Amino acid sequence: MMKLKRNVGIRDRLIRAVVGALLILLAILAPGPLTLILGIVGAVLLATGLLGICPLYALLKRDTTDKDK
């Protein structure tokens, strides 16, 4: 199993967590045809925000943690 290092900075994590939580809340409170998509996108954003690891960033060799220093 590949071990991923943190590649999401503090500001990026905060934005992801807030937007993810809002999308999940929107999916719960305003059901409609996009509910499942909003819930999934929200969950991914919230998870990457909380964990600080983004597999897509790893594939693209992107790291926003350096900007926090």
N, C-alpha and C positions, 0 to 999 in steps of 0.2 A: 504494500500500500504506500502510495506517495504521500510524504509529509509536506504539507503546505505551510509556508511561513506567513506571518501577518503582512498584508500588502495594502491594507485600507487604513488611511490616516484618521485622526480624531474627528476632524470636520466632516470628512466623507462618511464616517460611521454614524455620526449624529444625524446627518441629513438622511441617510438611508434608513435608519431606525424610525425616525419621525414619519417620513413619507410611507414607509412600509406599514407602520401601525395605522396611519390614516387610511391607506388603501384597504386594509383588512376591515377596519371599522366601516368604511363606505360599502364594502361588499356585504357586510352583515346587515347594515341598516337600510340599504337601498337595493334590494334584490332586483335583478333584471337579467337580460341576456349576457351581460359581461361579468356577472358576479363571480363565476369560477376563475376567470382570467385575472380579475382584480385581486381576488384572494390569493392566488398563486404568486403573482408578481409581488404583492405585499409581503407574503411570507418569505420569499427569497430575499427581498430588500431588508426585511427585519433580521433575518438570520445572518446575512453578511454584515449588517451593521453591528449586531451583537458579538459576532465571532471575530470580526476584523479580517476575515479571509474571503477573498473573491476569486473563485476558480477562473473566471473570465479574465480578470486582471493578470492572473498567473500565466495564462496562455498568451496574452498580449504583452507580457513582460512589463507590466505597468505597476508602479508602486507609489502610493500617495503618502506613505508614512514619512518620507524625507521632508515633506513640506511642513510637518508639525514642529520641527526643531527650531 
